[in-house]
Amino acid sequence: MTRPLIFTLLGMLICPAYAADPAQTDLAHAQQFIDGLIANPPGNAHQQAASELGQQSSGQMNNTDSQWAQSLARQQQAAAGAKPVPQALYFVSFSIPQTGLKRLILDADRFGIPATLRGMVNNDMRQTANAVLQLVNEDQRGGVQIDPQAFRRYGINAVPALVVTCGETYDRIAGNLALQQALTKVAESGDCADTAKAILAAHP
């Protein structure tokens, strides 16, 4: 039986999980696009264009940007294979201040845990691409995935939140707690302690 672990700290700051309507967007295409951005960062001209996207509507994408986006999506689709089901997920949101969000994403990358978002910024792929570029384009570390179903499956109502799984069982810790501490908490007293221990051992 699932026994979520809820860890609360006095004075912790918990940001509301970003609510988006995934039914209005092509999340699969968006994920391919985001993966492509991380794997193949744009040149200076495209980086400048991306910085201005927040002031444009999605319908204002020029032909060059459109071709670039489509090319990235095709590359990612061609390279995509069967992805293993992750043993842990780290739920985050663009509602978290950028400096803090970048730190969380890098922490997740360190432990090989997917940083997971509910949806896109304003349901707009280009605004989301702009936000992702600001987070990862400096050193190409980190990355994010969009999975609204995972938010529902594990009852994620606040972020950041860690979920560690083992079969049909999972442990959940929500709150402003360092990822390593959250993993240690699960390793000490969680139903999925063995999974957490394995993650910690693999990333000392």
PyMOL CGO cylinders between C-alpha atoms (Angstrom):
from pymol import cmd
from pymol.cgo import CYLINDER

trace = [
    CYLINDER, 0.00, 0.00, 0.00, 1.28, 3.42, -0.92, 0.3, 1, 1, 1, 1, 1, 1,
    CYLINDER, 1.28, 3.42, -0.92, 2.50, 5.44, 2.05, 0.3, 1, 1, 1, 1, 1, 1,
    CYLINDER, 2.50, 5.44, 2.05, 3.51, 8.93, 0.94, 0.3, 1, 1, 1, 1, 1, 1,
    CYLINDER, 3.51, 8.93, 0.94, 6.17, 10.58, 3.08, 0.3, 1, 1, 1, 1, 1, 1,
    CYLINDER, 6.17, 10.58, 3.08, 5.33, 14.24, 3.63, 0.3, 1, 1, 1, 1, 1, 1,
    CYLINDER, 5.33, 14.24, 3.63, 8.25, 16.18, 5.10, 0.3, 1, 1, 1, 1, 1, 1,
    CYLINDER, 8.25, 16.18, 5.10, 7.42, 19.64, 6.47, 0.3, 1, 1, 1, 1, 1, 1,
    CYLINDER, 7.42, 19.64, 6.47, 9.90, 22.30, 7.53, 0.3, 1, 1, 1, 1, 1, 1,
    CYLINDER, 9.90, 22.30, 7.53, 9.01, 25.33, 9.62, 0.3, 1, 1, 1, 1, 1, 1,
    CYLINDER, 9.01, 25.33, 9.62, 8.90, 28.32, 7.35, 0.3, 1, 1, 1, 1, 1, 1,
    CYLINDER, 8.90, 28.32, 7.35, 9.32, 26.29, 4.17, 0.3, 1, 1, 1, 1, 1, 1,
    CYLINDER, 9.32, 26.29, 4.17, 8.36, 27.96, 0.94, 0.3, 1, 1, 1, 1, 1, 1,
    CYLINDER, 8.36, 27.96, 0.94, 6.25, 25.77, -1.31, 0.3, 1, 1, 1, 1, 1, 1,
    CYLINDER, 6.25, 25.77, -1.31, 5.31, 27.10, -4.73, 0.3, 1, 1, 1, 1, 1, 1,
    CYLINDER, 5.31, 27.10, -4.73, 1.94, 26.03, -6.18, 0.3, 1, 1, 1, 1, 1, 1,
    CYLINDER, 1.94, 26.03, -6.18, 2.34, 23.48, -8.96, 0.3, 1, 1, 1, 1, 1, 1,
    CYLINDER, 2.34, 23.48, -8.96, 1.98, 25.21, -12.32, 0.3, 1, 1, 1, 1, 1, 1,
    CYLINDER, 1.98, 25.21, -12.32, -1.44, 24.48, -13.77, 0.3, 1, 1, 1, 1, 1, 1,
    CYLINDER, -1.44, 24.48, -13.77, -1.67, 24.13, -17.51, 0.3, 1, 1, 1, 1, 1, 1,
    CYLINDER, -1.67, 24.13, -17.51, -4.23, 22.57, -19.83, 0.3, 1, 1, 1, 1, 1, 1,
    CYLINDER, -4.23, 22.57, -19.83, -2.37, 19.78, -21.62, 0.3, 1, 1, 1, 1, 1, 1,
    CYLINDER, -2.37, 19.78, -21.62, -5.43, 19.02, -23.76, 0.3, 1, 1, 1, 1, 1, 1,
    CYLINDER, -5.43, 19.02, -23.76, -4.79, 22.23, -25.70, 0.3, 1, 1, 1, 1, 1, 1,
    CYLINDER, -4.79, 22.23, -25.70, -1.19, 21.41, -26.60, 0.3, 1, 1, 1, 1, 1, 1,
    CYLINDER, -1.19, 21.41, -26.60, 0.81, 18.78, -28.42, 0.3, 1, 1, 1, 1, 1, 1,
    CYLINDER, 0.81, 18.78, -28.42, 2.95, 17.71, -25.47, 0.3, 1, 1, 1, 1, 1, 1,
    CYLINDER, 2.95, 17.71, -25.47, 4.80, 15.05, -27.41, 0.3, 1, 1, 1, 1, 1, 1,
    CYLINDER, 4.80, 15.05, -27.41, 5.97, 17.60, -29.98, 0.3, 1, 1, 1, 1, 1, 1,
    CYLINDER, 5.97, 17.60, -29.98, 6.84, 20.05, -27.22, 0.3, 1, 1, 1, 1, 1, 1,
    CYLINDER, 6.84, 20.05, -27.22, 8.94, 17.42, -25.42, 0.3, 1, 1, 1, 1, 1, 1,
    CYLINDER, 8.94, 17.42, -25.42, 10.83, 16.61, -28.61, 0.3, 1, 1, 1, 1, 1, 1,
    CYLINDER, 10.83, 16.61, -28.61, 11.45, 20.31, -29.13, 0.3, 1, 1, 1, 1, 1, 1,
    CYLINDER, 11.45, 20.31, -29.13, 12.73, 20.82, -25.58, 0.3, 1, 1, 1, 1, 1, 1,
    CYLINDER, 12.73, 20.82, -25.58, 14.98, 17.76, -25.81, 0.3, 1, 1, 1, 1, 1, 1,
    CYLINDER, 14.98, 17.76, -25.81, 16.33, 19.08, -29.08, 0.3, 1, 1, 1, 1, 1, 1,
    CYLINDER, 16.33, 19.08, -29.08, 17.08, 22.47, -27.56, 0.3, 1, 1, 1, 1, 1, 1,
    CYLINDER, 17.08, 22.47, -27.56, 19.11, 20.86, -24.79, 0.3, 1, 1, 1, 1, 1, 1,
    CYLINDER, 19.11, 20.86, -24.79, 20.97, 18.46, -27.07, 0.3, 1, 1, 1, 1, 1, 1,
    CYLINDER, 20.97, 18.46, -27.07, 21.54, 21.02, -29.84, 0.3, 1, 1, 1, 1, 1, 1,
    CYLINDER, 21.54, 21.02, -29.84, 21.64, 24.55, -28.41, 0.3, 1, 1, 1, 1, 1, 1,
    CYLINDER, 21.64, 24.55, -28.41, 20.83, 27.28, -30.95, 0.3, 1, 1, 1, 1, 1, 1,
    CYLINDER, 20.83, 27.28, -30.95, 23.37, 29.73, -32.31, 0.3, 1, 1, 1, 1, 1, 1,
    CYLINDER, 23.37, 29.73, -32.31, 23.60, 33.31, -31.11, 0.3, 1, 1, 1, 1, 1, 1,
    CYLINDER, 23.60, 33.31, -31.11, 20.97, 34.54, -33.55, 0.3, 1, 1, 1, 1, 1, 1,
    CYLINDER, 20.97, 34.54, -33.55, 18.44, 32.00, -32.36, 0.3, 1, 1, 1, 1, 1, 1,
    CYLINDER, 18.44, 32.00, -32.36, 19.30, 32.64, -28.71, 0.3, 1, 1, 1, 1, 1, 1,
    CYLINDER, 19.30, 32.64, -28.71, 18.55, 36.31, -29.27, 0.3, 1, 1, 1, 1, 1, 1,
    CYLINDER, 18.55, 36.31, -29.27, 15.31, 35.39, -30.98, 0.3, 1, 1, 1, 1, 1, 1,
    CYLINDER, 15.31, 35.39, -30.98, 14.39, 33.11, -28.10, 0.3, 1, 1, 1, 1, 1, 1,
    CYLINDER, 14.39, 33.11, -28.10, 14.95, 35.91, -25.59, 0.3, 1, 1, 1, 1, 1, 1,
    CYLINDER, 14.95, 35.91, -25.59, 12.30, 37.93, -27.42, 0.3, 1, 1, 1, 1, 1, 1,
    CYLINDER, 12.30, 37.93, -27.42, 9.74, 35.16, -27.72, 0.3, 1, 1, 1, 1, 1, 1,
    CYLINDER, 9.74, 35.16, -27.72, 8.04, 36.03, -24.46, 0.3, 1, 1, 1, 1, 1, 1,
    CYLINDER, 8.04, 36.03, -24.46, 6.88, 39.26, -26.09, 0.3, 1, 1, 1, 1, 1, 1,
    CYLINDER, 6.88, 39.26, -26.09, 5.53, 37.54, -29.18, 0.3, 1, 1, 1, 1, 1, 1,
    CYLINDER, 5.53, 37.54, -29.18, 2.57, 35.32, -29.85, 0.3, 1, 1, 1, 1, 1, 1,
    CYLINDER, 2.57, 35.32, -29.85, 3.18, 31.82, -31.15, 0.3, 1, 1, 1, 1, 1, 1,
    CYLINDER, 3.18, 31.82, -31.15, 1.76, 32.91, -34.51, 0.3, 1, 1, 1, 1, 1, 1,
    CYLINDER, 1.76, 32.91, -34.51, 4.62, 35.36, -35.05, 0.3, 1, 1, 1, 1, 1, 1,
    CYLINDER, 4.62, 35.36, -35.05, 7.35, 32.75, -35.54, 0.3, 1, 1, 1, 1, 1, 1,
    CYLINDER, 7.35, 32.75, -35.54, 9.35, 33.55, -38.67, 0.3, 1, 1, 1, 1, 1, 1,
    CYLINDER, 9.35, 33.55, -38.67, 10.22, 30.98, -41.33, 0.3, 1, 1, 1, 1, 1, 1,
    CYLINDER, 10.22, 30.98, -41.33, 13.81, 30.52, -40.12, 0.3, 1, 1, 1, 1, 1, 1,
    CYLINDER, 13.81, 30.52, -40.12, 12.73, 29.87, -36.53, 0.3, 1, 1, 1, 1, 1, 1,
    CYLINDER, 12.73, 29.87, -36.53, 9.95, 27.57, -37.71, 0.3, 1, 1, 1, 1, 1, 1,
    CYLINDER, 9.95, 27.57, -37.71, 12.34, 25.52, -39.84, 0.3, 1, 1, 1, 1, 1, 1,
    CYLINDER, 12.34, 25.52, -39.84, 14.79, 25.31, -36.93, 0.3, 1, 1, 1, 1, 1, 1,
    CYLINDER, 14.79, 25.31, -36.93, 12.05, 24.11, -34.57, 0.3, 1, 1, 1, 1, 1, 1,
    CYLINDER, 12.05, 24.11, -34.57, 10.85, 21.52, -37.05, 0.3, 1, 1, 1, 1, 1, 1,
    CYLINDER, 10.85, 21.52, -37.05, 14.41, 20.32, -37.67, 0.3, 1, 1, 1, 1, 1, 1,
    CYLINDER, 14.41, 20.32, -37.67, 15.02, 19.83, -33.94, 0.3, 1, 1, 1, 1, 1, 1,
    CYLINDER, 15.02, 19.83, -33.94, 11.76, 17.92, -33.58, 0.3, 1, 1, 1, 1, 1, 1,
    CYLINDER, 11.76, 17.92, -33.58, 12.65, 15.63, -36.51, 0.3, 1, 1, 1, 1, 1, 1,
    CYLINDER, 12.65, 15.63, -36.51, 16.14, 14.97, -35.11, 0.3, 1, 1, 1, 1, 1, 1,
    CYLINDER, 16.14, 14.97, -35.11, 14.76, 14.07, -31.71, 0.3, 1, 1, 1, 1, 1, 1,
    CYLINDER, 14.76, 14.07, -31.71, 12.00, 11.89, -33.13, 0.3, 1, 1, 1, 1, 1, 1,
    CYLINDER, 12.00, 11.89, -33.13, 14.52, 9.99, -35.26, 0.3, 1, 1, 1, 1, 1, 1,
    CYLINDER, 14.52, 9.99, -35.26, 16.81, 9.45, -32.27, 0.3, 1, 1, 1, 1, 1, 1,
    CYLINDER, 16.81, 9.45, -32.27, 14.08, 8.57, -29.81, 0.3, 1, 1, 1, 1, 1, 1,
    CYLINDER, 14.08, 8.57, -29.81, 13.99, 5.00, -28.59, 0.3, 1, 1, 1, 1, 1, 1,
    CYLINDER, 13.99, 5.00, -28.59, 12.20, 3.17, -25.83, 0.3, 1, 1, 1, 1, 1, 1,
    CYLINDER, 12.20, 3.17, -25.83, 12.92, 5.11, -22.67, 0.3, 1, 1, 1, 1, 1, 1,
    CYLINDER, 12.92, 5.11, -22.67, 13.19, 3.18, -19.40, 0.3, 1, 1, 1, 1, 1, 1,
    CYLINDER, 13.19, 3.18, -19.40, 10.62, 3.98, -16.75, 0.3, 1, 1, 1, 1, 1, 1,
    CYLINDER, 10.62, 3.98, -16.75, 12.39, 6.18, -14.16, 0.3, 1, 1, 1, 1, 1, 1,
    CYLINDER, 12.39, 6.18, -14.16, 12.61, 4.93, -10.59, 0.3, 1, 1, 1, 1, 1, 1,
    CYLINDER, 12.61, 4.93, -10.59, 12.25, 8.47, -9.30, 0.3, 1, 1, 1, 1, 1, 1,
    CYLINDER, 12.25, 8.47, -9.30, 10.79, 11.77, -10.49, 0.3, 1, 1, 1, 1, 1, 1,
    CYLINDER, 10.79, 11.77, -10.49, 11.48, 15.29, -9.29, 0.3, 1, 1, 1, 1, 1, 1,
    CYLINDER, 11.48, 15.29, -9.29, 8.50, 17.58, -9.80, 0.3, 1, 1, 1, 1, 1, 1,
    CYLINDER, 8.50, 17.58, -9.80, 9.23, 21.26, -10.40, 0.3, 1, 1, 1, 1, 1, 1,
    CYLINDER, 9.23, 21.26, -10.40, 7.52, 24.29, -11.93, 0.3, 1, 1, 1, 1, 1, 1,
    CYLINDER, 7.52, 24.29, -11.93, 8.28, 27.44, -13.87, 0.3, 1, 1, 1, 1, 1, 1,
    CYLINDER, 8.28, 27.44, -13.87, 6.53, 29.26, -11.00, 0.3, 1, 1, 1, 1, 1, 1,
    CYLINDER, 6.53, 29.26, -11.00, 9.71, 28.71, -8.95, 0.3, 1, 1, 1, 1, 1, 1,
    CYLINDER, 9.71, 28.71, -8.95, 12.13, 31.68, -9.27, 0.3, 1, 1, 1, 1, 1, 1,
    CYLINDER, 12.13, 31.68, -9.27, 14.65, 31.01, -12.04, 0.3, 1, 1, 1, 1, 1, 1,
    CYLINDER, 14.65, 31.01, -12.04, 17.74, 30.82, -9.81, 0.3, 1, 1, 1, 1, 1, 1,
    CYLINDER, 17.74, 30.82, -9.81, 16.09, 28.29, -7.52, 0.3, 1, 1, 1, 1, 1, 1,
    CYLINDER, 16.09, 28.29, -7.52, 14.63, 26.30, -10.41, 0.3, 1, 1, 1, 1, 1, 1,
    CYLINDER, 14.63, 26.30, -10.41, 18.01, 26.05, -12.10, 0.3, 1, 1, 1, 1, 1, 1,
    CYLINDER, 18.01, 26.05, -12.10, 19.54, 24.70, -8.89, 0.3, 1, 1, 1, 1, 1, 1,
    CYLINDER, 19.54, 24.70, -8.89, 16.76, 22.10, -8.57, 0.3, 1, 1, 1, 1, 1, 1,
    CYLINDER, 16.76, 22.10, -8.57, 17.20, 20.97, -12.17, 0.3, 1, 1, 1, 1, 1, 1,
    CYLINDER, 17.20, 20.97, -12.17, 20.96, 20.61, -11.75, 0.3, 1, 1, 1, 1, 1, 1,
    CYLINDER, 20.96, 20.61, -11.75, 20.42, 18.62, -8.52, 0.3, 1, 1, 1, 1, 1, 1,
    CYLINDER, 20.42, 18.62, -8.52, 18.06, 16.29, -10.37, 0.3, 1, 1, 1, 1, 1, 1,
    CYLINDER, 18.06, 16.29, -10.37, 20.61, 15.91, -13.17, 0.3, 1, 1, 1, 1, 1, 1,
    CYLINDER, 20.61, 15.91, -13.17, 23.29, 14.99, -10.64, 0.3, 1, 1, 1, 1, 1, 1,
    CYLINDER, 23.29, 14.99, -10.64, 21.21, 12.04, -9.41, 0.3, 1, 1, 1, 1, 1, 1,
    CYLINDER, 21.21, 12.04, -9.41, 19.92, 11.05, -12.85, 0.3, 1, 1, 1, 1, 1, 1,
    CYLINDER, 19.92, 11.05, -12.85, 16.33, 11.88, -11.88, 0.3, 1, 1, 1, 1, 1, 1,
    CYLINDER, 16.33, 11.88, -11.88, 14.05, 13.49, -14.50, 0.3, 1, 1, 1, 1, 1, 1,
    CYLINDER, 14.05, 13.49, -14.50, 12.95, 17.02, -13.58, 0.3, 1, 1, 1, 1, 1, 1,
    CYLINDER, 12.95, 17.02, -13.58, 9.25, 16.99, -14.43, 0.3, 1, 1, 1, 1, 1, 1,
    CYLINDER, 9.25, 16.99, -14.43, 6.85, 19.82, -15.32, 0.3, 1, 1, 1, 1, 1, 1,
    CYLINDER, 6.85, 19.82, -15.32, 3.05, 19.73, -15.46, 0.3, 1, 1, 1, 1, 1, 1,
    CYLINDER, 3.05, 19.73, -15.46, 2.82, 21.69, -18.70, 0.3, 1, 1, 1, 1, 1, 1,
    CYLINDER, 2.82, 21.69, -18.70, 4.16, 24.46, -20.87, 0.3, 1, 1, 1, 1, 1, 1,
    CYLINDER, 4.16, 24.46, -20.87, 4.44, 28.17, -20.09, 0.3, 1, 1, 1, 1, 1, 1,
    CYLINDER, 4.44, 28.17, -20.09, 1.06, 29.65, -21.04, 0.3, 1, 1, 1, 1, 1, 1,
    CYLINDER, 1.06, 29.65, -21.04, 0.48, 26.54, -23.18, 0.3, 1, 1, 1, 1, 1, 1,
    CYLINDER, 0.48, 26.54, -23.18, 2.98, 27.99, -25.65, 0.3, 1, 1, 1, 1, 1, 1,
    CYLINDER, 2.98, 27.99, -25.65, 5.86, 25.91, -26.97, 0.3, 1, 1, 1, 1, 1, 1,
    CYLINDER, 5.86, 25.91, -26.97, 8.00, 28.89, -27.93, 0.3, 1, 1, 1, 1, 1, 1,
    CYLINDER, 8.00, 28.89, -27.93, 7.65, 30.58, -24.52, 0.3, 1, 1, 1, 1, 1, 1,
    CYLINDER, 7.65, 30.58, -24.52, 8.53, 27.25, -22.96, 0.3, 1, 1, 1, 1, 1, 1,
    CYLINDER, 8.53, 27.25, -22.96, 11.58, 26.94, -25.22, 0.3, 1, 1, 1, 1, 1, 1,
    CYLINDER, 11.58, 26.94, -25.22, 12.67, 30.42, -24.14, 0.3, 1, 1, 1, 1, 1, 1,
    CYLINDER, 12.67, 30.42, -24.14, 12.36, 29.45, -20.47, 0.3, 1, 1, 1, 1, 1, 1,
    CYLINDER, 12.36, 29.45, -20.47, 14.29, 26.20, -21.00, 0.3, 1, 1, 1, 1, 1, 1,
    CYLINDER, 14.29, 26.20, -21.00, 17.08, 28.01, -22.84, 0.3, 1, 1, 1, 1, 1, 1,
    CYLINDER, 17.08, 28.01, -22.84, 17.52, 30.39, -19.92, 0.3, 1, 1, 1, 1, 1, 1,
    CYLINDER, 17.52, 30.39, -19.92, 17.86, 27.40, -17.59, 0.3, 1, 1, 1, 1, 1, 1,
    CYLINDER, 17.86, 27.40, -17.59, 20.19, 25.07, -19.48, 0.3, 1, 1, 1, 1, 1, 1,
    CYLINDER, 20.19, 25.07, -19.48, 21.96, 26.80, -22.37, 0.3, 1, 1, 1, 1, 1, 1,
    CYLINDER, 21.96, 26.80, -22.37, 25.02, 27.90, -20.41, 0.3, 1, 1, 1, 1, 1, 1,
    CYLINDER, 25.02, 27.90, -20.41, 26.48, 24.46, -19.69, 0.3, 1, 1, 1, 1, 1, 1,
    CYLINDER, 26.48, 24.46, -19.69, 23.96, 22.10, -21.34, 0.3, 1, 1, 1, 1, 1, 1,
    CYLINDER, 23.96, 22.10, -21.34, 23.45, 20.30, -18.04, 0.3, 1, 1, 1, 1, 1, 1,
    CYLINDER, 23.45, 20.30, -18.04, 20.08, 19.39, -16.74, 0.3, 1, 1, 1, 1, 1, 1,
    CYLINDER, 20.08, 19.39, -16.74, 16.87, 19.03, -18.68, 0.3, 1, 1, 1, 1, 1, 1,
    CYLINDER, 16.87, 19.03, -18.68, 13.15, 18.82, -18.17, 0.3, 1, 1, 1, 1, 1, 1,
    CYLINDER, 13.15, 18.82, -18.17, 10.26, 16.64, -19.24, 0.3, 1, 1, 1, 1, 1, 1,
    CYLINDER, 10.26, 16.64, -19.24, 6.56, 17.49, -19.48, 0.3, 1, 1, 1, 1, 1, 1,
    CYLINDER, 6.56, 17.49, -19.48, 4.26, 14.89, -17.89, 0.3, 1, 1, 1, 1, 1, 1,
    CYLINDER, 4.26, 14.89, -17.89, 0.89, 16.10, -16.57, 0.3, 1, 1, 1, 1, 1, 1,
    CYLINDER, 0.89, 16.10, -16.57, -0.23, 12.50, -16.04, 0.3, 1, 1, 1, 1, 1, 1,
    CYLINDER, -0.23, 12.50, -16.04, 2.58, 11.93, -13.53, 0.3, 1, 1, 1, 1, 1, 1,
    CYLINDER, 2.58, 11.93, -13.53, 1.39, 14.94, -11.52, 0.3, 1, 1, 1, 1, 1, 1,
    CYLINDER, 1.39, 14.94, -11.52, -2.08, 13.37, -11.32, 0.3, 1, 1, 1, 1, 1, 1,
    CYLINDER, -2.08, 13.37, -11.32, -0.82, 9.82, -10.76, 0.3, 1, 1, 1, 1, 1, 1,
    CYLINDER, -0.82, 9.82, -10.76, 1.24, 10.78, -7.72, 0.3, 1, 1, 1, 1, 1, 1,
    CYLINDER, 1.24, 10.78, -7.72, -1.06, 13.50, -6.36, 0.3, 1, 1, 1, 1, 1, 1,
    CYLINDER, -1.06, 13.50, -6.36, 1.42, 16.35, -6.79, 0.3, 1, 1, 1, 1, 1, 1,
    CYLINDER, 1.42, 16.35, -6.79, -0.18, 19.60, -5.62, 0.3, 1, 1, 1, 1, 1, 1,
    CYLINDER, -0.18, 19.60, -5.62, 2.94, 21.51, -4.58, 0.3, 1, 1, 1, 1, 1, 1,
    CYLINDER, 2.94, 21.51, -4.58, 6.52, 21.66, -5.80, 0.3, 1, 1, 1, 1, 1, 1,
    CYLINDER, 6.52, 21.66, -5.80, 9.32, 20.80, -5.49, 0.3, 1, 1, 1, 1, 1, 1,
    CYLINDER, 9.32, 20.80, -5.49, 8.36, 17.20, -4.78, 0.3, 1, 1, 1, 1, 1, 1,
    CYLINDER, 8.36, 17.20, -4.78, 10.28, 13.93, -5.03, 0.3, 1, 1, 1, 1, 1, 1,
    CYLINDER, 10.28, 13.93, -5.03, 8.63, 10.61, -5.85, 0.3, 1, 1, 1, 1, 1, 1,
    CYLINDER, 8.63, 10.61, -5.85, 10.60, 7.36, -5.51, 0.3, 1, 1, 1, 1, 1, 1,
    CYLINDER, 10.60, 7.36, -5.51, 8.93, 4.24, -6.90, 0.3, 1, 1, 1, 1, 1, 1,
    CYLINDER, 8.93, 4.24, -6.90, 9.21, 0.48, -6.44, 0.3, 1, 1, 1, 1, 1, 1,
    CYLINDER, 9.21, 0.48, -6.44, 6.67, -1.49, -8.41, 0.3, 1, 1, 1, 1, 1, 1,
    CYLINDER, 6.67, -1.49, -8.41, 3.19, -0.17, -7.65, 0.3, 1, 1, 1, 1, 1, 1,
    CYLINDER, 3.19, -0.17, -7.65, 4.37, 1.49, -4.44, 0.3, 1, 1, 1, 1, 1, 1,
    CYLINDER, 4.37, 1.49, -4.44, 5.91, 4.92, -4.09, 0.3, 1, 1, 1, 1, 1, 1,
    CYLINDER, 5.91, 4.92, -4.09, 7.16, 7.40, -1.52, 0.3, 1, 1, 1, 1, 1, 1,
    CYLINDER, 7.16, 7.40, -1.52, 6.51, 11.11, -1.92, 0.3, 1, 1, 1, 1, 1, 1,
    CYLINDER, 6.51, 11.11, -1.92, 8.26, 14.01, -0.20, 0.3, 1, 1, 1, 1, 1, 1,
    CYLINDER, 8.26, 14.01, -0.20, 7.18, 17.58, -0.89, 0.3, 1, 1, 1, 1, 1, 1,
    CYLINDER, 7.18, 17.58, -0.89, 8.79, 20.76, 0.33, 0.3, 1, 1, 1, 1, 1, 1,
    CYLINDER, 8.79, 20.76, 0.33, 11.85, 22.97, 0.18, 0.3, 1, 1, 1, 1, 1, 1,
    CYLINDER, 11.85, 22.97, 0.18, 14.25, 20.16, 1.05, 0.3, 1, 1, 1, 1, 1, 1,
    CYLINDER, 14.25, 20.16, 1.05, 17.52, 19.43, -0.74, 0.3, 1, 1, 1, 1, 1, 1,
    CYLINDER, 17.52, 19.43, -0.74, 17.15, 16.48, -3.11, 0.3, 1, 1, 1, 1, 1, 1,
    CYLINDER, 17.15, 16.48, -3.11, 19.93, 14.49, -1.44, 0.3, 1, 1, 1, 1, 1, 1,
    CYLINDER, 19.93, 14.49, -1.44, 18.23, 14.96, 1.93, 0.3, 1, 1, 1, 1, 1, 1,
    CYLINDER, 18.23, 14.96, 1.93, 14.90, 13.87, 0.48, 0.3, 1, 1, 1, 1, 1, 1,
    CYLINDER, 14.90, 13.87, 0.48, 16.48, 10.73, -1.00, 0.3, 1, 1, 1, 1, 1, 1,
    CYLINDER, 16.48, 10.73, -1.00, 18.17, 10.02, 2.33, 0.3, 1, 1, 1, 1, 1, 1,
    CYLINDER, 18.17, 10.02, 2.33, 14.83, 10.38, 4.11, 0.3, 1, 1, 1, 1, 1, 1,
    CYLINDER, 14.83, 10.38, 4.11, 13.27, 7.78, 1.81, 0.3, 1, 1, 1, 1, 1, 1,
    CYLINDER, 13.27, 7.78, 1.81, 16.33, 5.52, 2.16, 0.3, 1, 1, 1, 1, 1, 1,
    CYLINDER, 16.33, 5.52, 2.16, 15.96, 5.62, 5.94, 0.3, 1, 1, 1, 1, 1, 1,
    CYLINDER, 15.96, 5.62, 5.94, 12.24, 5.06, 6.36, 0.3, 1, 1, 1, 1, 1, 1,
    CYLINDER, 12.24, 5.06, 6.36, 10.43, 4.76, 3.03, 0.3, 1, 1, 1, 1, 1, 1,
    CYLINDER, 10.43, 4.76, 3.03, 8.61, 1.85, 1.50, 0.3, 1, 1, 1, 1, 1, 1,
    CYLINDER, 8.61, 1.85, 1.50, 10.95, 2.24, -1.48, 0.3, 1, 1, 1, 1, 1, 1,
    CYLINDER, 10.95, 2.24, -1.48, 14.09, 2.54, 0.64, 0.3, 1, 1, 1, 1, 1, 1,
    CYLINDER, 14.09, 2.54, 0.64, 16.06, 0.13, -1.57, 0.3, 1, 1, 1, 1, 1, 1,
    CYLINDER, 16.06, 0.13, -1.57, 15.40, 2.26, -4.64, 0.3, 1, 1, 1, 1, 1, 1,
    CYLINDER, 15.40, 2.26, -4.64, 16.53, 5.42, -2.88, 0.3, 1, 1, 1, 1, 1, 1,
    CYLINDER, 16.53, 5.42, -2.88, 19.65, 3.69, -1.55, 0.3, 1, 1, 1, 1, 1, 1,
    CYLINDER, 19.65, 3.69, -1.55, 20.53, 2.52, -5.06, 0.3, 1, 1, 1, 1, 1, 1,
    CYLINDER, 20.53, 2.52, -5.06, 20.18, 6.05, -6.45, 0.3, 1, 1, 1, 1, 1, 1,
    CYLINDER, 20.18, 6.05, -6.45, 22.35, 7.49, -3.69, 0.3, 1, 1, 1, 1, 1, 1,
    CYLINDER, 22.35, 7.49, -3.69, 24.98, 4.77, -4.14, 0.3, 1, 1, 1, 1, 1, 1,
    CYLINDER, 24.98, 4.77, -4.14, 25.11, 5.33, -7.90, 0.3, 1, 1, 1, 1, 1, 1,
    CYLINDER, 25.11, 5.33, -7.90, 25.64, 9.08, -7.46, 0.3, 1, 1, 1, 1, 1, 1,
    CYLINDER, 25.64, 9.08, -7.46, 27.90, 9.59, -4.40, 0.3, 1, 1, 1, 1, 1, 1,
]
cmd.load_cgo(trace, "trace")
